[in-house]
Amino acid sequence: MPEDACVVVYDCPACGAWLTPKEGDCCVFCSYGDVPCPPIQAERHCCSSPR
């Protein structure tokens, strides 16, 4: 996963599928990965919401 960019098209070498982000997501990692891409993670501030 790139640390400073989003990947908007991924050609799966295993099955040949072309993955694109789901509507509202910036990249394939945010749509299909276990965690969002680093640019999105950098924008989020864990535990910063008021209680």
KOLGU-4560 file (N, C-alpha, C; in nm, 3 decimals, padded with zeros to 5 digits):
<recs>
<n_xx: 00.085 n_yy: -00.117 n_zz: 00.000 ca_xx: 00.000 ca_yy: 00.000 ca_zz: 00.000 c_xx: 00.090 c_yy: 00.124 c_zz: 00.000 mol: A seq: 1 type: MET>
<n_xx: 00.066 n_yy: 00.217 n_zz: -00.091 ca_xx: 00.147 ca_yy: 00.339 ca_zz: -00.091 c_xx: 00.118 c_yy: 00.421 c_zz: 00.034 mol: A seq: 2 type: PRO>
<n_xx: 00.218 n_yy: 00.491 n_zz: 00.083 ca_xx: 00.200 ca_yy: 00.568 ca_zz: 00.206 c_xx: 00.158 c_yy: 00.711 c_zz: 00.181 mol: A seq: 3 type: GLU>
<n_xx: 00.164 n_yy: 00.757 n_zz: 00.056 ca_xx: 00.133 ca_yy: 00.897 ca_zz: 00.030 c_xx: 00.037 c_yy: 00.918 c_zz: -00.087 mol: A seq: 4 type: ASP>
<n_xx: -00.029 n_yy: 00.812 n_zz: -00.131 ca_xx: -00.119 ca_yy: 00.824 ca_zz: -00.245 c_xx: -00.229 c_yy: 00.720 c_zz: -00.237 mol: A seq: 5 type: ALA>
<n_xx: -00.334 n_yy: 00.743 n_zz: -00.313 ca_xx: -00.445 ca_yy: 00.649 ca_zz: -00.320 c_xx: -00.435 c_yy: 00.569 c_zz: -00.450 mol: A seq: 6 type: CYS>
<n_xx: -00.479 n_yy: 00.445 n_zz: -00.447 ca_xx: -00.482 ca_yy: 00.361 ca_zz: -00.565 c_xx: -00.628 c_yy: 00.348 c_zz: -00.606 mol: A seq: 7 type: VAL>
<n_xx: -00.662 n_yy: 00.402 n_zz: -00.724 ca_xx: -00.802 ca_yy: 00.402 ca_zz: -00.765 c_xx: -00.838 c_yy: 00.285 c_zz: -00.855 mol: A seq: 8 type: VAL>
<n_xx: -00.740 n_yy: 00.214 n_zz: -00.908 ca_xx: -00.766 ca_yy: 00.093 ca_zz: -00.986 c_xx: -00.660 c_yy: -00.009 c_zz: -00.949 mol: A seq: 9 type: VAL>
<n_xx: -00.706 n_yy: -00.131 n_zz: -00.917 ca_xx: -00.613 ca_yy: -00.238 ca_zz: -00.882 c_xx: -00.645 c_yy: -00.359 c_zz: -00.969 mol: A seq: 10 type: TYR>
<n_xx: -00.544 n_yy: -00.409 n_zz: -01.039 ca_xx: -00.558 ca_yy: -00.528 ca_zz: -01.123 c_xx: -00.507 c_yy: -00.647 c_zz: -01.042 mol: A seq: 11 type: ASP>
<n_xx: -00.598 n_yy: -00.730 n_zz: -00.993 ca_xx: -00.561 ca_yy: -00.843 ca_zz: -00.909 c_xx: -00.482 c_yy: -00.946 c_zz: -00.990 mol: A seq: 12 type: CYS>
<n_xx: -00.358 n_yy: -00.975 n_zz: -00.949 ca_xx: -00.278 ca_yy: -01.072 ca_zz: -01.023 c_xx: -00.330 c_yy: -01.216 c_zz: -01.006 mol: A seq: 13 type: PRO>
<n_xx: -00.401 n_yy: -01.244 n_zz: -00.898 ca_xx: -00.450 ca_yy: -01.379 ca_zz: -00.874 c_xx: -00.569 c_yy: -01.415 c_zz: -00.961 mol: A seq: 14 type: ALA>
<n_xx: -00.665 n_yy: -01.324 n_zz: -00.973 ca_xx: -00.788 ca_yy: -01.357 ca_zz: -01.047 c_xx: -00.812 c_yy: -01.269 c_zz: -01.169 mol: A seq: 15 type: CYS>
<n_xx: -00.734 n_yy: -01.163 n_zz: -01.185 ca_xx: -00.749 ca_yy: -01.077 ca_zz: -01.301 c_xx: -00.860 c_yy: -00.972 c_zz: -01.288 mol: A seq: 16 type: GLY>
<n_xx: -00.925 n_yy: -00.965 n_zz: -01.172 ca_xx: -01.032 ca_yy: -00.867 ca_zz: -01.152 c_xx: -00.975 c_yy: -00.726 c_zz: -01.142 mol: A seq: 17 type: ALA>
<n_xx: -01.050 n_yy: -00.630 n_zz: -01.194 ca_xx: -01.015 ca_yy: -00.490 ca_zz: -01.180 c_xx: -01.100 c_yy: -00.433 c_zz: -01.068 mol: A seq: 18 type: TRP>
<n_xx: -01.037 n_yy: -00.393 n_zz: -00.959 ca_xx: -01.108 ca_yy: -00.336 ca_zz: -00.847 c_xx: -01.102 c_yy: -00.184 c_zz: -00.855 mol: A seq: 19 type: LEU>
<n_xx: -01.213 n_yy: -00.120 n_zz: -00.829 ca_xx: -01.220 ca_yy: 00.025 ca_zz: -00.819 c_xx: -01.287 c_yy: 00.058 c_zz: -00.686 mol: A seq: 20 type: THR>
<n_xx: -01.266 n_yy: 00.180 n_zz: -00.635 ca_xx: -01.326 ca_yy: 00.214 ca_zz: -00.506 c_xx: -01.478 c_yy: 00.213 c_zz: -00.510 mol: A seq: 21 type: PRO>
<n_xx: -01.537 n_yy: 00.177 n_zz: -00.398 ca_xx: -01.682 ca_yy: 00.187 ca_zz: -00.385 c_xx: -01.718 c_yy: 00.334 c_zz: -00.374 mol: A seq: 22 type: LYS>
<n_xx: -01.841 n_yy: 00.367 n_zz: -00.406 ca_xx: -01.886 ca_yy: 00.506 ca_zz: -00.400 c_xx: -01.861 c_yy: 00.565 c_zz: -00.262 mol: A seq: 23 type: GLU>
<n_xx: -01.798 n_yy: 00.681 n_zz: -00.258 ca_xx: -01.769 ca_yy: 00.749 ca_zz: -00.133 c_xx: -01.631 c_yy: 00.720 c_zz: -00.077 mol: A seq: 24 type: GLY>
<n_xx: -01.561 n_yy: 00.619 n_zz: -00.130 ca_xx: -01.426 ca_yy: 00.587 ca_zz: -00.085 c_xx: -01.324 c_yy: 00.647 c_zz: -00.181 mol: A seq: 25 type: ASP>
<n_xx: -01.205 n_yy: 00.677 n_zz: -00.129 ca_xx: -01.103 ca_yy: 00.740 ca_zz: -00.214 c_xx: -01.020 c_yy: 00.641 c_zz: -00.292 mol: A seq: 26 type: CYS>
<n_xx: -01.011 n_yy: 00.515 n_zz: -00.242 ca_xx: -00.924 ca_yy: 00.419 ca_zz: -00.310 c_xx: -00.967 c_yy: 00.276 c_zz: -00.279 mol: A seq: 27 type: CYS>
<n_xx: -00.905 n_yy: 00.181 n_zz: -00.347 ca_xx: -00.940 ca_yy: 00.041 ca_zz: -00.329 c_xx: -00.905 c_yy: -00.009 c_zz: -00.189 mol: A seq: 28 type: VAL>
<n_xx: -00.803 n_yy: 00.047 n_zz: -00.125 ca_xx: -00.767 ca_yy: 00.004 ca_zz: 00.010 c_xx: -00.876 c_yy: 00.042 c_zz: 00.109 mol: A seq: 29 type: PHE>
<n_xx: -00.935 n_yy: 00.161 n_zz: 00.092 ca_xx: -01.044 ca_yy: 00.203 ca_zz: 00.181 c_xx: -01.169 c_yy: 00.119 c_zz: 00.159 mol: A seq: 30 type: CYS>
<n_xx: -01.192 n_yy: 00.074 n_zz: 00.036 ca_xx: -01.311 ca_yy: -00.004 ca_zz: 00.005 c_xx: -01.297 c_yy: -00.151 c_zz: 00.044 mol: A seq: 31 type: SER>
<n_xx: -01.181 n_yy: -00.210 n_zz: 00.023 ca_xx: -01.167 ca_yy: -00.355 ca_zz: 00.037 c_xx: -01.065 c_yy: -00.399 c_zz: 00.141 mol: A seq: 32 type: TYR>
<n_xx: -00.985 n_yy: -00.308 n_zz: 00.193 ca_xx: -00.882 ca_yy: -00.345 ca_zz: 00.289 c_xx: -00.935 c_yy: -00.353 c_zz: 00.431 mol: A seq: 33 type: GLY>
<n_xx: -00.851 n_yy: -00.404 n_zz: 00.520 ca_xx: -00.886 ca_yy: -00.413 ca_zz: 00.661 c_xx: -00.877 c_yy: -00.278 c_zz: 00.731 mol: A seq: 34 type: ASP>
<n_xx: -00.792 n_yy: -00.190 n_zz: 00.680 ca_xx: -00.775 ca_yy: -00.056 ca_zz: 00.735 c_xx: -00.775 c_yy: 00.044 c_zz: 00.619 mol: A seq: 35 type: VAL>
<n_xx: -00.813 n_yy: 00.168 n_zz: 00.645 ca_xx: -00.810 ca_yy: 00.268 ca_zz: 00.538 c_xx: -00.666 c_yy: 00.301 c_zz: 00.498 mol: A seq: 36 type: PRO>
<n_xx: -00.650 n_yy: 00.364 n_zz: 00.385 ca_xx: -00.517 ca_yy: 00.399 ca_zz: 00.335 c_xx: -00.450 c_yy: 00.503 c_zz: 00.426 mol: A seq: 37 type: CYS>
<n_xx: -00.316 n_yy: 00.511 n_zz: 00.424 ca_xx: -00.245 ca_yy: 00.604 ca_zz: 00.511 c_xx: -00.289 c_yy: 00.750 c_zz: 00.497 mol: A seq: 38 type: PRO>
<n_xx: -00.317 n_yy: 00.804 n_zz: 00.377 ca_xx: -00.363 ca_yy: 00.943 ca_zz: 00.372 c_xx: -00.492 c_yy: 00.965 c_zz: 00.451 mol: A seq: 39 type: PRO>
<n_xx: -00.584 n_yy: 00.870 n_zz: 00.449 ca_xx: -00.708 ca_yy: 00.882 ca_zz: 00.525 c_xx: -00.679 c_yy: 00.864 c_zz: 00.674 mol: A seq: 40 type: ILE>
<n_xx: -00.593 n_yy: 00.770 n_zz: 00.709 ca_xx: -00.558 ca_yy: 00.750 ca_zz: 00.850 c_xx: -00.498 c_yy: 00.876 c_zz: 00.909 mol: A seq: 41 type: GLN>
<n_xx: -00.417 n_yy: 00.947 n_zz: 00.832 ca_xx: -00.351 ca_yy: 01.069 ca_zz: 00.881 c_xx: -00.453 c_yy: 01.179 c_zz: 00.909 mol: A seq: 42 type: ALA>
<n_xx: -00.565 n_yy: 01.179 n_zz: 00.839 ca_xx: -00.668 ca_yy: 01.281 ca_zz: 00.860 c_xx: -00.753 c_yy: 01.251 c_zz: 00.982 mol: A seq: 43 type: GLU>
<n_xx: -00.760 n_yy: 01.126 n_zz: 01.026 ca_xx: -00.843 ca_yy: 01.086 ca_zz: 01.139 c_xx: -00.768 c_yy: 01.107 c_zz: 01.269 mol: A seq: 44 type: ARG>
<n_xx: -00.841 n_yy: 01.150 n_zz: 01.369 ca_xx: -00.780 ca_yy: 01.172 ca_zz: 01.500 c_xx: -00.852 c_yy: 01.083 c_zz: 01.601 mol: A seq: 45 type: HIS>
<n_xx: -00.790 n_yy: 00.974 n_zz: 01.635 ca_xx: -00.848 ca_yy: 00.878 ca_zz: 01.727 c_xx: -00.874 c_yy: 00.943 c_zz: 01.863 mol: A seq: 46 type: CYS>
<n_xx: -00.990 n_yy: 00.915 n_zz: 01.916 ca_xx: -01.026 ca_yy: 00.963 ca_zz: 02.051 c_xx: -01.029 c_yy: 01.114 c_zz: 02.063 mol: A seq: 47 type: CYS>
<n_xx: -01.048 n_yy: 01.187 n_zz: 01.954 ca_xx: -01.049 ca_yy: 01.333 ca_zz: 01.962 c_xx: -01.189 c_yy: 01.390 c_zz: 01.978 mol: A seq: 48 type: SER>
<n_xx: -01.291 n_yy: 01.305 n_zz: 01.975 ca_xx: -01.426 ca_yy: 01.356 ca_zz: 01.987 c_xx: -01.455 c_yy: 01.394 c_zz: 02.133 mol: A seq: 49 type: SER>
<n_xx: -01.532 n_yy: 01.502 n_zz: 02.152 ca_xx: -01.565 ca_yy: 01.543 ca_zz: 02.289 c_xx: -01.653 c_yy: 01.441 c_zz: 02.357 mol: A seq: 50 type: PRO>
<n_xx: -01.642 n_yy: 01.428 n_zz: 02.486 ca_xx: -01.722 ca_yy: 01.332 ca_zz: 02.563 c_xx: -01.835 c_yy: 01.400 c_zz: 02.633 mol: A seq: 51 type: ARG>
</recs>
